[in-house]
Amino acid sequence: MNSFANVHPRPAEGFYIEVVNGEAVLVHPERNLVLQFNPSANLLWHLCDGQRSVGEIVSILSAVYPETASEIARDVPQMIESFLSQGIFISA
């Protein structure tokens, strides 16, 4: 995560979160994309605002969920990198 820790991800144009039956759903109408988010992914989405770096996001989540800090340090960068590669996030 060394150099990736300084990336500042934010949602790409056209994506938004909608709450459907109490569940967060990621929507992009033009791409005909709908993804159901669990609460962790929804929180991650809101933290990726282009202002925070990946390293800062990992630190925030690790402080909130210290019992899973090692998983957060591994999983969060992977998820952000996946979203970047899919065009869901862009680097601010």
C-alpha distances in whole Angstrom, upper triangle without the diagonal:
4,6,5,5,9,10,13,14,17,20,22,25,28,25,27,27,30,31,34,36,33,30,27,28,25,28,28,32,32,29,31,28,28,26,26,24,24,23,20,19,22,20,17,19,20,18,16,19,17,18,15,11,9,8,12,12,10,13,16,16,15,18,20,19,19,20,17,14,13,13,12,9,9,11,10,7,9,12,11,10,13,15,14,16,19,19,19,17,17,15,17
4,5,5,8,10,13,15,19,22,23,27,30,28,29,29,33,34,37,39,36,33,31,31,28,31,31,34,34,32,34,31,31,29,30,27,27,27,23,22,24,23,19,21,23,19,18,20,18,18,15,12,10,9,12,14,12,14,17,18,17,19,22,22,21,23,20,17,15,16,15,11,12,14,13,10,13,16,14,13,17,18,17,18,21,22,22,19,18,16,18
4,5,6,8,11,13,17,20,21,25,27,26,28,29,32,34,36,39,37,33,30,30,28,30,29,33,32,30,33,30,30,28,29,27,28,27,24,22,25,23,19,21,22,19,17,19,16,17,14,11,10,10,13,14,14,16,18,19,19,22,24,24,23,25,23,20,18,19,17,14,14,16,15,11,13,16,14,12,16,17,15,16,20,20,20,17,16,13,15
4,5,5,9,10,14,17,18,22,24,23,24,25,29,30,33,35,33,30,27,26,24,26,26,29,29,27,29,26,27,25,26,23,24,24,20,19,21,20,16,17,19,16,14,16,14,15,12,9,7,8,11,12,12,14,16,17,17,20,22,22,22,24,21,18,17,17,15,12,12,13,11,8,10,12,10,9,12,13,11,13,16,16,17,14,13,10,13
4,6,8,10,14,17,19,23,25,23,24,25,28,30,32,35,32,29,26,26,24,26,27,30,30,29,31,28,28,25,26,23,23,23,19,18,20,18,15,16,17,14,13,15,13,13,10,6,5,4,8,9,9,11,13,14,14,17,19,19,19,21,19,15,15,16,13,10,12,13,11,8,11,13,11,11,14,15,14,16,19,18,18,15,14,12,13
4,6,9,13,16,18,21,24,23,24,25,29,30,33,36,33,30,27,27,25,27,27,30,30,29,31,28,29,26,27,25,25,24,21,20,21,19,16,17,18,14,12,14,11,11,9,5,6,6,9,10,11,12,14,16,17,19,21,21,22,24,22,19,19,19,16,14,15,16,13,11,14,15,12,12,16,16,14,17,19,18,18,15,13,10,11
4,6,10,13,14,18,21,19,21,22,26,28,31,33,31,28,25,24,22,23,23,27,26,25,27,25,25,23,25,22,23,23,20,18,19,18,14,15,16,13,10,11,9,10,8,5,6,8,10,10,12,14,15,16,18,20,21,22,23,25,22,20,20,19,16,15,16,16,13,10,13,13,10,10,13,13,10,13,16,15,15,11,9,6,8
4,7,10,12,15,18,17,18,19,23,25,28,31,29,26,23,22,20,21,21,25,25,23,26,23,24,22,23,21,22,21,19,17,17,16,13,12,13,10,7,8,5,6,6,4,6,9,9,9,12,14,14,15,18,19,20,21,23,25,23,20,21,20,17,16,17,17,13,11,14,14,10,11,14,13,11,14,16,14,13,10,8,5,5
4,7,9,12,15,13,15,16,20,22,25,28,26,23,19,19,16,18,17,21,21,20,22,19,20,18,20,18,19,19,16,14,14,14,10,9,11,9,5,7,5,8,8,7,7,11,11,10,12,15,15,15,18,20,20,21,23,25,22,20,21,20,16,16,17,15,12,10,13,11,7,9,11,9,8,12,13,11,10,6,6,4,6
4,6,9,12,10,11,13,17,20,22,26,24,21,17,17,14,15,15,18,18,18,20,17,18,17,18,16,18,18,16,14,13,13,10,8,9,9,5,5,4,8,9,10,10,14,13,12,15,17,16,17,20,21,21,22,24,27,24,22,23,22,18,19,19,17,14,13,15,13,10,12,13,10,9,13,13,10,8,5,6,6,6
4,6,8,7,8,10,14,17,20,23,22,19,15,14,11,11,11,14,15,14,16,14,14,14,16,14,17,17,16,13,12,13,11,8,9,10,7,7,8,12,12,13,13,17,17,14,17,20,19,18,22,23,22,24,26,28,25,24,25,23,20,21,21,18,15,15,16,13,10,12,13,9,9,12,11,9,6,4,6,9,9
4,6,6,9,12,16,19,21,25,24,21,17,16,12,11,10,13,12,12,15,13,14,15,17,17,20,20,19,16,15,17,15,11,13,14,11,10,10,14,15,16,16,20,20,18,20,23,22,22,25,27,26,27,30,31,28,27,28,26,23,23,23,21,18,17,17,15,12,13,13,10,9,11,10,7,5,5,5,9,10
4,6,9,12,15,19,21,25,24,22,18,16,13,11,9,11,11,11,14,13,15,16,19,18,22,22,22,18,17,19,17,14,15,16,13,12,13,16,18,19,19,23,23,21,24,26,25,25,28,30,29,30,33,34,31,31,31,29,26,27,27,24,21,21,21,19,16,17,17,13,13,15,13,9,8,9,9,12,12
4,7,10,13,16,18,22,22,20,16,14,10,8,6,7,8,9,11,11,12,14,16,17,20,21,21,18,17,19,18,14,15,18,15,14,15,19,20,22,22,25,25,23,25,28,26,26,29,31,29,30,33,35,32,31,32,30,27,28,28,25,22,22,22,19,17,19,18,14,14,16,14,11,9,11,12,15,16
4,7,10,13,15,19,19,16,13,10,7,6,5,8,9,9,11,9,10,11,13,13,17,17,18,14,13,15,14,11,12,15,13,12,14,17,19,20,19,23,23,20,22,25,23,23,26,28,26,27,30,31,28,28,29,27,24,25,25,22,19,20,20,16,15,17,15,12,13,15,12,10,7,9,11,15,15
4,7,10,13,16,16,13,10,8,6,5,7,9,12,12,13,11,10,11,12,12,15,15,16,13,11,13,13,10,10,14,12,12,15,18,19,20,20,23,22,19,22,24,22,21,25,26,24,25,29,30,27,27,29,26,23,25,25,22,20,21,21,17,16,18,17,14,15,18,15,13,10,11,14,17,17
4,7,10,13,12,10,6,6,5,6,9,11,14,14,14,12,10,9,9,9,12,12,13,11,8,11,12,9,9,13,13,13,16,19,19,21,20,23,22,19,21,23,21,20,23,25,22,23,26,27,25,26,27,25,22,24,24,21,19,20,20,17,16,19,18,14,17,19,17,16,12,13,16,19,19
4,6,10,9,8,6,5,6,7,10,12,15,16,14,12,10,10,10,10,13,13,15,13,10,13,15,12,12,16,16,17,20,22,22,24,24,27,25,22,24,26,24,22,26,27,24,25,28,29,27,28,30,27,25,27,27,24,22,24,24,20,20,22,21,18,20,22,20,19,15,17,20,23,23
4,7,6,5,5,6,9,10,14,15,19,19,17,15,12,11,10,10,11,11,14,13,10,13,15,13,14,17,18,19,22,24,24,26,25,28,26,23,25,27,24,22,25,26,23,24,27,28,26,27,29,26,24,27,28,24,22,25,25,21,21,24,23,20,23,25,22,22,18,20,23,25,26
4,5,5,6,7,10,11,15,15,19,19,17,15,11,11,9,11,12,13,16,15,13,16,18,16,17,21,21,22,26,28,27,29,28,31,29,26,27,30,27,25,28,29,26,26,30,30,28,29,31,28,26,29,29,26,24,27,26,23,23,26,24,22,25,26,23,23,20,22,25,28,29
4,6,8,10,13,15,18,19,23,23,20,18,14,14,11,12,13,13,17,17,15,18,20,19,19,23,24,25,28,30,30,31,30,33,31,28,29,31,28,26,29,29,26,26,30,29,28,30,32,29,27,31,30,27,26,29,28,24,26,29,26,24,28,29,26,26,23,25,29,31,32
4,7,9,13,15,19,20,24,23,21,19,15,14,11,11,11,10,14,14,12,14,17,16,17,20,21,23,26,28,27,29,27,30,28,25,26,27,25,22,25,26,22,22,26,26,25,27,29,26,24,28,28,25,23,27,26,23,24,27,25,23,26,28,26,26,22,24,27,29,30
4,6,10,12,16,18,21,21,19,16,12,11,7,7,7,8,12,11,9,12,15,14,15,18,19,21,24,26,25,26,25,27,26,22,23,25,23,20,23,24,21,21,25,25,23,25,26,23,22,25,25,21,20,23,23,19,20,23,22,20,23,25,22,23,19,21,24,26,27
4,7,10,13,16,19,18,17,14,10,9,6,5,7,7,10,9,7,10,12,10,11,15,16,17,20,22,22,23,22,24,23,20,21,23,21,19,22,23,20,20,24,24,22,23,25,22,20,23,23,19,18,21,20,17,17,20,19,16,20,22,19,19,16,17,20,23,24
4,6,10,12,15,14,13,10,7,6,4,6,9,10,12,10,8,12,13,11,13,16,16,17,20,23,22,24,22,25,24,21,22,25,23,21,24,26,23,23,26,27,24,25,27,23,21,24,24,20,19,21,20,16,17,19,17,15,18,19,17,17,13,15,19,22,23
4,7,10,13,12,11,8,6,5,6,7,10,12,13,10,9,12,12,9,12,15,14,15,18,20,20,21,20,23,23,19,21,24,22,20,24,25,23,23,27,27,25,25,26,23,21,23,23,19,17,19,18,14,14,17,15,12,15,16,13,13,10,12,15,18,20
4,6,9,9,8,6,5,7,9,10,14,16,17,14,12,16,16,12,14,17,16,17,19,22,22,24,23,26,26,22,24,27,25,24,27,29,27,27,30,31,28,29,30,27,24,27,26,22,20,22,21,17,17,19,17,13,16,17,14,13,10,13,16,19,20
4,6,6,6,5,7,9,12,14,17,19,20,16,15,18,17,14,16,19,17,17,19,22,23,24,23,27,27,24,26,29,27,26,29,31,29,30,33,34,31,31,32,29,26,28,27,24,22,22,21,18,17,19,16,13,15,16,12,11,9,12,15,18,19
4,5,5,6,8,12,14,16,20,22,23,20,18,22,21,18,19,22,20,20,22,25,26,27,27,31,30,27,30,32,31,30,33,35,33,33,36,37,34,34,35,32,30,32,31,27,26,26,25,22,21,22,20,17,18,19,15,14,13,16,18,21,22
4,5,8,11,14,17,19,23,25,25,22,21,24,23,19,21,24,22,21,22,26,27,28,27,31,31,29,31,34,32,31,35,37,35,35,38,39,36,36,37,34,31,33,32,28,27,27,26,23,22,22,20,17,18,18,15,13,13,16,17,21,22
4,5,9,12,15,17,21,23,24,20,20,23,21,18,21,23,21,21,22,26,26,27,26,29,30,27,29,32,31,30,33,35,33,34,36,37,34,34,34,31,29,30,29,26,24,24,23,20,19,19,17,14,15,15,12,11,11,14,16,20,21
4,7,10,14,16,20,22,23,20,19,23,22,19,21,24,22,23,24,28,28,29,28,31,31,28,30,33,32,30,33,36,34,34,37,37,34,34,35,31,30,31,30,26,25,26,24,21,21,21,18,16,18,18,14,14,13,16,19,22,24
4,7,10,13,16,19,20,16,16,19,19,16,19,21,19,20,22,25,25,26,24,28,28,25,27,30,29,27,30,32,30,30,33,33,30,31,31,27,26,28,26,23,22,22,20,17,17,18,15,13,15,15,11,12,10,14,17,20,22
4,7,10,13,16,17,14,14,17,17,14,17,20,19,20,22,25,25,26,24,27,28,24,25,29,27,25,28,30,28,28,31,31,28,29,29,26,24,27,25,22,21,22,20,17,17,19,16,14,17,17,13,14,11,15,18,22,23
4,6,10,13,14,11,11,15,14,12,15,18,17,19,21,24,23,24,22,25,25,21,22,26,24,22,25,27,25,24,27,27,24,25,26,22,21,23,22,18,17,19,17,14,15,17,14,12,15,16,13,14,11,14,18,21,23
4,7,10,11,9,9,13,13,12,15,17,17,19,22,24,24,24,22,25,25,21,22,25,23,20,23,25,23,22,25,25,22,24,25,21,20,23,22,18,17,19,18,14,16,18,16,14,18,18,16,17,14,16,20,23,24
4,6,8,5,6,9,10,9,12,14,14,17,20,22,21,21,19,22,21,18,18,21,19,17,19,21,19,18,22,22,19,20,21,18,16,19,19,15,14,17,16,12,14,16,14,13,16,18,16,17,13,15,19,21,22
4,6,5,6,9,10,11,13,15,16,18,21,23,21,22,19,21,21,17,17,20,18,15,17,19,17,15,19,18,16,18,19,16,15,18,18,14,14,17,16,13,15,18,16,15,19,20,19,20,16,17,21,23,24
4,6,5,6,9,10,11,12,14,17,20,21,19,20,18,20,19,15,16,18,15,12,15,17,13,13,17,17,15,17,19,16,14,17,18,15,13,17,17,14,15,19,18,17,20,22,21,21,18,18,21,23,24
4,5,5,6,9,10,11,12,15,18,19,17,17,15,17,16,12,12,14,13,9,12,14,11,11,14,14,12,13,15,12,10,14,14,11,10,13,14,11,13,16,15,15,18,20,19,20,17,16,20,21,22
4,5,5,6,9,10,11,14,16,18,16,16,14,16,16,12,13,16,14,11,14,16,14,14,17,17,15,15,17,14,12,14,14,11,9,12,12,9,10,13,12,11,14,16,15,16,13,13,16,18,19
4,5,5,6,9,10,12,16,17,16,17,16,18,17,13,14,17,14,12,16,17,15,15,18,19,17,18,20,17,14,17,18,14,12,15,15,12,12,16,15,13,16,19,17,17,13,14,17,18,19
4,5,5,6,9,11,14,15,13,15,14,15,14,10,12,13,11,9,13,14,11,12,16,17,15,15,18,16,12,15,16,14,11,14,15,12,12,16,16,14,17,20,19,19,15,15,17,18,19
4,5,5,6,10,12,13,11,12,10,12,12,8,9,12,10,8,12,14,12,13,16,17,15,14,16,14,11,13,14,11,8,11,12,9,9,12,13,11,13,16,16,16,13,12,14,15,16
4,6,5,8,11,13,12,13,12,15,14,10,13,15,13,12,16,17,16,16,19,21,18,18,20,17,14,16,17,14,11,13,14,10,9,13,13,10,12,15,14,14,10,9,12,13,14
4,5,6,10,11,11,13,13,15,13,10,13,15,12,12,16,16,15,16,19,21,19,19,21,19,16,18,19,16,13,15,17,14,12,16,16,14,15,19,18,17,13,12,14,15,15
4,6,9,9,7,9,9,12,9,7,10,11,9,9,13,14,13,15,17,20,18,16,19,17,14,15,17,15,11,13,15,13,11,15,16,14,15,18,18,17,14,12,14,13,13
4,6,7,7,8,8,11,10,8,11,13,12,12,15,16,16,17,20,22,19,18,20,18,15,15,17,15,11,11,14,11,9,12,13,11,11,15,15,14,11,8,10,10,10
4,5,7,9,11,13,12,10,14,15,14,15,18,19,18,20,22,25,23,21,23,22,18,19,20,18,15,15,17,15,12,15,16,13,13,17,17,15,12,10,10,10,9
4,6,7,10,12,11,11,14,16,15,16,19,20,20,22,24,27,24,22,24,23,19,19,20,19,15,15,17,16,12,14,16,14,12,16,17,14,13,9,9,7,5
4,7,10,12,10,10,14,14,13,15,18,18,19,21,23,26,24,22,23,23,19,19,21,20,16,16,19,18,14,17,19,17,16,19,20,18,17,13,12,10,8
4,7,8,6,6,10,10,10,12,14,15,16,18,19,22,20,18,20,20,16,15,18,17,13,13,16,15,12,15,17,16,15,19,20,18,17,13,13,11,9
4,5,5,6,9,10,11,12,14,15,17,18,19,22,20,17,18,18,14,13,15,15,12,10,14,14,11,12,16,15,13,17,19,18,16,13,12,10,9
4,5,5,6,9,10,11,12,14,15,16,17,19,17,14,15,14,11,10,11,11,8,7,10,11,8,10,13,12,12,15,17,16,15,12,12,10,11
4,5,5,6,9,10,10,12,14,15,15,18,16,12,13,14,11,9,11,12,10,8,12,13,11,13,16,16,15,18,20,20,19,16,16,14,14
4,5,5,6,9,10,11,12,14,15,18,16,13,15,15,12,11,14,14,11,11,15,15,13,15,18,17,17,20,22,21,20,16,17,14,14
4,5,5,6,8,10,11,12,13,16,14,12,14,13,10,10,12,12,8,9,13,12,10,13,16,15,15,18,20,19,17,14,15,14,14
4,6,5,6,9,10,10,11,13,11,8,10,10,6,6,9,9,7,8,11,11,11,13,16,16,16,19,21,21,19,16,18,16,17
4,6,5,6,9,10,10,13,12,9,11,12,9,8,12,13,10,12,15,15,14,17,19,19,20,23,24,24,22,19,20,19,19
4,5,5,6,9,10,13,12,10,13,13,10,11,14,14,11,13,16,16,15,18,20,19,20,23,24,24,21,19,20,19,19
4,5,5,6,8,11,9,8,11,10,7,9,12,11,9,12,14,14,14,17,18,18,19,22,23,23,20,19,20,20,20
4,5,5,5,8,7,5,8,9,6,8,11,11,10,13,15,15,16,18,20,20,22,24,25,26,23,21,23,22,23
4,6,5,9,10,8,11,13,10,11,15,15,14,16,19,19,19,21,23,23,24,27,28,28,26,24,25,24,24
4,6,9,9,9,13,13,11,13,16,15,14,17,19,18,18,22,23,22,24,27,27,28,25,23,25,24,25
4,6,6,6,10,10,8,11,14,13,13,16,18,17,18,21,22,22,24,27,27,28,25,24,26,25,26
4,5,5,8,10,9,11,14,14,14,17,19,19,20,22,24,24,26,28,29,30,28,26,28,27,28
4,6,8,9,10,12,14,14,15,18,19,19,21,23,24,25,27,29,30,31,29,27,30,29,30
4,6,5,6,9,10,10,11,14,15,16,17,20,20,21,24,25,26,28,25,24,26,26,27
4,5,5,6,9,10,10,13,14,15,16,18,20,21,22,24,26,27,25,23,25,24,25
4,5,5,6,9,10,12,13,14,16,17,19,21,22,23,25,26,25,23,25,24,26
4,5,5,6,8,10,11,12,14,15,16,18,20,21,22,24,22,21,23,23,25
4,5,5,5,8,10,10,12,14,15,16,18,19,21,22,20,18,21,20,22
4,6,6,7,9,11,12,13,15,16,17,19,21,22,21,19,20,19,21
4,6,6,7,9,11,11,13,15,16,17,19,21,20,18,20,19,22
4,6,5,6,9,10,10,12,14,15,16,18,17,16,18,18,21
4,5,5,6,8,10,11,12,14,15,17,15,13,15,15,17
4,5,5,6,8,10,10,12,14,15,14,12,14,13,16
4,6,5,6,9,10,10,12,14,14,13,14,15,18
4,5,5,6,9,10,11,12,11,10,13,14,17
4,5,5,6,9,10,11,9,7,10,10,13
4,5,5,6,9,10,10,9,10,10,14
4,5,5,6,9,9,9,11,12,16
4,5,5,6,5,5,8,10,14
4,5,5,6,5,6,8,11
4,6,8,8,9,11,14
4,6,8,9,12,16
4,5,7,10,13
4,7,10,13
4,7,9
4,6
4
